[in-house]
Amino acid sequence: MATAKLAQWAVNLQFSQLPSSVTQAANRSFYNWAGCAVGGSTHPATLKASTALRPFFGQPTSSLLGRSASSQDGKADAQHAALINGIASHVHDYDDTHLETIIHPTGPVASALLAQAEALETPTSGKDFLLALVAGIEAECKLGLAVWPKHYDLGWHITSTVGSIGAAVAVGKLLKLDEEKMGHAISIAATQVTGLREQFGSDTKSFHVGRSAQNGLLAAALARNGYTGSLHALEAKRGWVNVVGAGSNRLEEMVGSLGTIWEVEKNSFKPFPCGIVVHPSIDGCIQLHDEMRERGLVANQDTIESVEARVHPLVLELTGKKTPTDGLQAKFSVYHGAAVGLVMGKAGPAQYEDPLVIGQEIVGVREKIEATADGNLMADEADILLTMKDGTVLRKHVEHAIGSLEAPMTDEQLQLKFTAQSMPVLGQNGTAAASKAFRSMEGAESVAKIAPSI
């Protein structure tokens, strides 16, 4: 029975069982998440959520990343901290991706886990924290694989539908739940199915991640205190996999692979803050920008005749917005990503600010771009043909986009990404302290002391 097997595996998992490659991947995943949460802490969607919910905050036990712990708005109760940090970590669409399912795994799990670790009366060591993080990420990714792709194709936002369960497993592990209570935590989380793909391009997409973190924390807290659910919630006829799986059901197979195939090792990190399927096109366009600069050419609406992009079919399904009207919509526009890559040679958070998205400099180039689906291309592949008005023709084929498993971001690149996101929020000294603290989780004596010290 899958629910019981997952609970048993999570409860019995020991840090000594984790290969060094797994702990390294978990460290990198958490470090990347922390940078995204700090960077997203000042986004309007995050601020709107925290302002609306502040009247309902309880005992301030847990940090809201990116805010001074000594200030009035620097902390919240664990439930709301999980929600707000989860929103912040995903709002720029800059967080990690499990490429086989396009789940963003660390957001729901780490947001719940850090909030709970800070709320505990006894300190949580870095090793215990990472162990729980791995347990949660493995749980959600295995469940995602069990229902991929039909679950996603039907319209569920898979990050949050499995994220609630991953967060529950992680927090349950931290709380040292026994197998039965862990089973109940999984069950309570499974019934809180969250997230519709229709919300992509709106504030609510990032709410999915925060809410799933909150759901999981709630599920573990309830189970810890004797609250019950069906102990067959995942596999039963009217259980999670058969209700939301849309006909995909590899549950027993995936749960059976726990501890032998580690999904956290397949985690990838985004160099650009947008839908990951756009990355090959952006990568290619930035390379074309650099090549043009070397030739003394300039790319803008007056010099470009046309741009033809051949992309994987999923690109147009997920990111086919031709005329985005704000930064959140632009994250789901391959046309915008390609345009800023060509014109500006970069695609960071600043390239997804509202004024730039609707500015004529980018809109004019966007209108010259045509994207065509090509089923022969891989998801991390793209082919860009650029024709200039002076007759110059340039082509760039991207076999594996930067950030893919074949061309992963290095530790140095992750640090630069962390710094770029944190500097506007924390300043130079705060960024240096945060980077050092979040990169050395494994050796931390108390996780609860890290965030407030920044």
C-alpha positions in Angstrom: 0.0 0.0 0.0 1.6 3.2 -1.2 0.5 5.5 1.7 2.0 3.1 4.3 5.1 2.5 2.2 5.8 6.2 1.8 5.2 6.8 5.5 7.5 3.9 6.5 10.3 5.0 4.2 10.2 8.6 5.4 10.1 7.8 9.1 13.0 5.3 8.8 15.2 7.4 6.5 18.6 8.3 8.2 21.1 10.9 7.2 23.8 8.3 7.0 21.8 6.7 4.1 22.1 9.8 1.9 24.8 9.6 -0.7 27.0 12.7 -0.7 25.6 13.6 -4.1 22.2 13.8 -2.6 23.2 16.0 0.3 25.0 18.2 -2.1 21.9 18.5 -4.3 19.8 19.3 -1.3 22.2 22.0 -0.2 22.2 23.6 -3.6 18.4 23.3 -3.8 17.9 25.1 -0.4 20.5 27.8 -1.2 18.7 28.5 -4.5 15.3 28.6 -2.8 16.6 31.0 -0.1 17.8 33.5 -2.8 14.5 33.3 -4.6 12.6 33.9 -1.4 14.7 36.9 -0.5 14.5 38.2 -4.0 10.7 37.8 -4.2 10.0 39.3 -0.8 9.5 42.8 -2.2 7.4 41.7 -5.2 4.0 43.3 -5.2 2.2 39.9 -5.0 4.2 39.0 -1.9 3.5 42.4 -0.3 -0.2 42.3 -1.1 -0.5 38.9 0.5 1.4 39.8 3.7 -0.5 43.1 4.1 -3.9 41.4 3.6 -3.1 38.6 6.1 -1.2 40.5 8.8 -4.3 41.1 10.9 -4.6 37.3 11.2 -0.9 36.5 12.1 -0.4 34.6 15.4 2.6 34.3 17.6 5.6 35.6 15.6 7.9 32.5 15.7 9.1 32.3 12.1 11.0 34.6 9.8 9.7 36.3 6.7 12.8 36.2 4.5 14.0 39.5 3.2 12.8 41.5 6.2 14.6 42.5 9.3 13.9 40.1 12.2 13.9 43.1 14.6 11.2 44.9 12.6 7.4 44.6 13.2 6.9 42.8 9.9 9.9 40.5 10.1 8.2 37.5 11.6 4.9 35.7 11.6 3.4 32.5 13.0 4.7 29.4 11.3 1.6 28.9 9.1 1.7 32.3 7.6 5.5 32.3 7.3 5.2 29.2 5.2 2.6 30.8 3.0 4.4 34.1 2.5 7.8 32.7 2.0 6.4 30.2 -0.4 4.8 33.0 -2.4 8.0 35.0 -2.4 10.1 32.0 -3.5 8.0 31.4 -6.6 6.7 34.8 -7.6 9.6 35.5 -10.0 9.4 31.9 -11.5 13.1 31.7 -10.7 13.1 28.6 -8.5 14.3 25.0 -9.1 12.7 22.5 -11.5 12.5 18.7 -11.5 12.7 18.4 -15.3 10.9 15.1 -15.7 7.8 16.6 -14.2 8.4 20.4 -14.2 7.7 20.4 -10.5 9.3 23.2 -8.5 10.1 21.0 -5.6 11.9 23.0 -3.0 9.4 25.9 -2.7 6.6 24.0 -0.9 8.9 21.8 1.2 11.5 24.4 2.3 8.9 27.1 3.0 7.1 24.8 5.4 10.2 23.3 6.9 12.0 26.5 7.8 8.9 27.9 9.3 8.4 24.8 11.5 12.1 24.6 12.4 12.0 28.1 13.7 8.9 27.5 15.7 10.2 24.5 17.6 11.4 24.9 21.2 14.3 22.6 20.6 17.0 23.4 18.0 17.0 21.7 14.6 20.5 20.8 13.3 21.4 21.4 9.7 21.7 17.7 9.1 18.2 17.0 10.5 16.9 19.9 8.3 18.5 18.5 5.2 17.3 15.0 5.9 13.7 16.3 6.2 14.1 18.4 3.0 15.3 15.3 1.1 12.4 13.2 2.4 9.8 15.9 1.3 11.4 16.5 -2.1 11.6 12.7 -2.8 7.9 12.2 -1.8 6.5 15.0 -4.0 8.6 14.1 -7.0 7.8 10.4 -6.8 4.1 11.3 -6.6 4.5 13.7 -9.5 6.1 11.0 -11.6 3.2 8.6 -10.7 0.6 10.9 -12.4 2.7 12.6 -15.1 1.8 13.8 -17.7 -2.0 13.4 -17.7 -2.4 15.1 -14.4 -0.6 18.2 -15.7 -2.3 18.0 -19.1 -5.7 18.0 -17.4 -4.9 21.4 -15.9 -3.5 20.7 -12.4 -0.5 22.8 -11.3 1.6 19.8 -10.3 4.0 21.7 -8.1 1.3 22.5 -5.6 -0.8 19.3 -5.9 2.1 17.2 -4.9 3.8 20.0 -2.9 1.3 19.8 0.0 2.2 16.1 0.5 5.9 16.7 0.2 5.7 19.5 2.8 3.7 17.2 5.1 6.3 14.5 4.8 9.2 16.9 5.5 7.5 18.6 8.5 6.4 15.2 9.8 10.0 14.0 9.6 11.2 17.1 11.5 8.5 16.5 14.1 9.6 12.8 14.4 6.1 11.4 13.7 5.8 7.6 13.9 4.7 5.7 10.8 1.0 5.8 11.6 1.0 9.6 12.3 3.1 10.1 9.2 0.5 8.2 7.2 -2.2 10.5 8.6 -0.2 13.6 7.7 0.2 12.3 4.1 -3.6 11.6 4.0 -4.5 15.1 5.4 -2.2 16.7 2.9 -3.5 14.6 0.0 -7.0 15.9 0.5 -5.9 19.5 0.2 -5.4 19.5 -3.6 -4.3 22.9 -4.6 -3.5 24.6 -8.0 -5.0 25.2 -11.4 -2.8 26.0 -14.5 -5.4 28.6 -15.5 -3.8 30.8 -12.8 -0.4 31.0 -14.7 0.5 34.6 -15.3 -1.3 35.9 -12.3 -0.5 36.4 -8.6 -2.3 33.2 -7.8 0.4 31.0 -9.4 2.8 31.8 -6.6 0.0 31.5 -4.1 -0.2 27.8 -5.1 3.4 27.2 -3.7 2.8 29.1 -0.5 -0.6 27.4 0.1 0.8 24.0 -0.5 3.6 24.7 2.1 0.9 25.9 4.5 -1.2 22.8 3.7 1.6 20.4 4.5 2.6 22.1 7.7 -1.0 22.1 8.8 -1.4 18.4 7.9 1.7 17.4 10.0 0.6 19.5 12.9 -2.9 17.9 12.9 -1.5 14.4 12.6 1.0 15.0 15.4 -2.0 15.8 17.7 -4.0 12.7 16.8 -6.0 14.0 13.9 -6.8 11.2 11.4 -7.4 10.6 7.7 -7.7 7.5 5.6 -4.4 5.5 5.7 -5.1 4.5 2.1 -5.5 8.1 0.9 -3.0 7.9 -2.0 -4.0 4.5 -3.5 -7.7 3.9 -2.7 -10.3 3.9 -5.5 -11.4 7.3 -4.4 -8.0 8.4 -3.2 -5.5 10.9 -4.5 -4.0 9.1 -7.5 -7.3 7.8 -8.9 -9.1 11.1 -8.5 -6.4 13.6 -9.8 -4.2 11.2 -11.9 -6.5 11.5 -15.0 -5.6 7.9 -15.9 -1.9 8.0 -15.1 -1.1 5.7 -12.2 2.5 4.5 -11.6 2.1 5.0 -7.8 3.4 1.6 -6.6 6.3 1.7 -9.0 7.4 5.2 -8.0 7.0 4.6 -4.2 8.9 1.4 -4.7 11.9 3.3 -6.1 12.3 5.5 -3.0 15.8 5.5 -1.8 17.2 3.8 -4.9 16.7 6.6 -7.5 17.0 10.0 -5.9 14.9 12.7 -7.5 16.7 15.6 -5.8 19.7 14.8 -7.9 17.7 15.5 -11.0 16.9 19.0 -9.8 17.9 21.9 -12.1 18.3 25.6 -11.4 17.0 28.4 -13.6 19.3 31.1 -15.0 16.2 33.1 -16.1 13.1 34.0 -14.1 10.4 32.6 -16.3 8.9 29.3 -17.5 11.7 26.9 -17.9 10.6 25.8 -21.4 11.5 29.3 -22.6 15.1 29.0 -21.6 16.5 27.4 -24.7 15.1 30.3 -26.8 16.5 32.9 -24.4 19.9 31.2 -24.3 20.0 31.2 -28.1 19.0 34.8 -28.4 21.5 36.0 -25.9 24.2 34.1 -27.8 23.0 35.9 -31.0 23.1 39.2 -29.2 26.7 38.6 -28.2 27.6 37.5 -31.7 26.1 40.7 -33.2 27.9 42.9 -30.7 31.2 41.3 -31.7 30.3 42.1 -35.4 29.4 45.7 -34.5 25.7 45.0 -35.1 22.8 46.2 -32.9 19.5 44.3 -32.5 16.4 46.4 -32.2 13.0 47.0 -33.9 14.6 49.1 -36.6 17.4 46.6 -37.6 15.6 43.3 -37.3 13.6 42.0 -40.2 12.4 38.7 -38.7 13.1 36.1 -36.1 12.0 32.4 -36.6 12.2 30.2 -33.5 11.7 26.4 -33.7 10.8 25.1 -30.3 9.5 22.0 -28.4 5.7 21.8 -28.6 5.4 22.4 -24.9 6.8 25.9 -25.3 3.8 27.2 -27.2 1.4 25.3 -25.0 2.8 26.8 -21.8 4.4 30.1 -22.9 2.6 31.1 -26.0 1.4 34.5 -24.8 2.1 36.8 -27.8 1.2 40.1 -26.1 1.8 40.0 -22.4 0.7 43.1 -20.5 2.7 42.8 -17.4 5.7 41.0 -15.9 3.9 38.0 -14.6 2.3 37.3 -18.0 5.7 37.9 -19.7 7.1 34.9 -17.8 4.9 32.8 -19.9 5.8 34.4 -23.2 8.5 32.9 -25.4 8.2 36.0 -27.5 9.1 38.3 -24.7 12.0 36.1 -23.5 13.5 35.9 -27.0 13.0 39.7 -27.5 14.9 40.7 -24.3 17.6 38.2 -25.1 18.2 39.7 -28.5 17.9 43.3 -27.5 19.4 43.4 -24.1 21.6 40.3 -24.0 20.1 39.2 -20.7 16.9 38.1 -19.1 17.0 38.7 -15.4 14.2 40.0 -13.0 14.7 43.5 -14.3 13.7 42.3 -17.8 10.4 41.2 -16.5 9.4 44.5 -14.9 6.0 45.8 -16.1 7.3 49.0 -17.8 9.8 47.1 -19.9 7.3 44.5 -20.9 4.9 47.1 -22.4 7.7 49.4 -23.7 7.9 49.8 -27.4 11.6 48.8 -27.6 10.7 45.3 -26.7 7.2 45.1 -28.1 8.5 46.1 -31.5 10.9 43.2 -31.5 8.4 40.8 -30.0 6.1 41.4 -33.0 8.8 40.3 -35.4 9.2 36.9 -33.7 7.4 33.8 -34.9 7.7 30.6 -32.9 6.9 27.2 -34.5 6.5 23.9 -32.6 8.8 21.1 -33.7 8.2 17.7 -32.2 11.7 16.5 -33.2 13.3 19.0 -30.7 13.9 18.1 -27.1 12.5 20.3 -24.3 15.9 21.9 -23.6 16.6 22.5 -27.3 15.8 25.4 -29.7 16.8 26.7 -33.1 16.8 30.5 -33.8 17.0 32.1 -37.2 17.6 35.9 -37.2 17.3 38.0 -40.4 18.5 41.6 -40.3 17.3 44.3 -42.6 20.8 44.7 -44.0 20.6 41.1 -45.2 22.7 39.6 -42.5 21.4 36.1 -41.5 22.5 34.5 -38.2 21.5 31.1 -36.8 21.9 29.6 -33.4 21.1 26.1 -32.4 20.9 25.4 -28.7 21.2 21.7 -28.0 21.0 21.9 -24.2 20.0 25.2 -22.6 22.0 26.5 -19.7 20.5 25.3 -16.5 19.6 21.9 -17.9 21.0 18.7 -16.5 23.4 18.5 -19.4 24.6 22.1 -18.9 23.9 22.8 -15.2 24.6 26.0 -13.4 27.8 25.9 -11.4 28.1 26.8 -7.8 29.7 30.1 -8.8 26.8 30.8 -11.1 24.3 30.0 -8.3 26.1 32.3 -6.0 26.0 35.1 -8.5 22.3 34.5 -8.9 21.8 34.6 -5.2 23.7 37.8 -4.9 21.8 39.5 -7.7 18.5 38.7 -6.1 19.5 39.5 -2.5 21.6 42.7 -3.0 18.6 45.0 -3.7 16.8 43.6 -0.6 19.6 43.0 2.0 22.4 45.2 0.8 26.0 44.1 0.4 26.7 43.0 4.0 23.4 41.4 4.4 23.8 39.5 1.2 27.2 38.2 2.1 26.0 37.0 5.5 22.9 35.4 4.0 24.9 33.6 1.3 27.4 32.2 3.8 24.6 31.1 6.2 22.4 29.4 3.6 25.3 27.7 1.8 26.5 25.9 5.0 23.3 24.4 6.2 24.7 20.9 6.8 27.0 22.2 9.5 24.5 24.4 11.3 23.9 23.7 15.0 20.5 25.4 14.9 18.6 26.3 11.7 16.4 28.6 13.8 19.4 31.0 14.3 20.2 31.4 10.6 17.4 33.6 9.2 17.0 36.0 12.2 20.7 36.6 12.1 20.7 38.1 8.6 
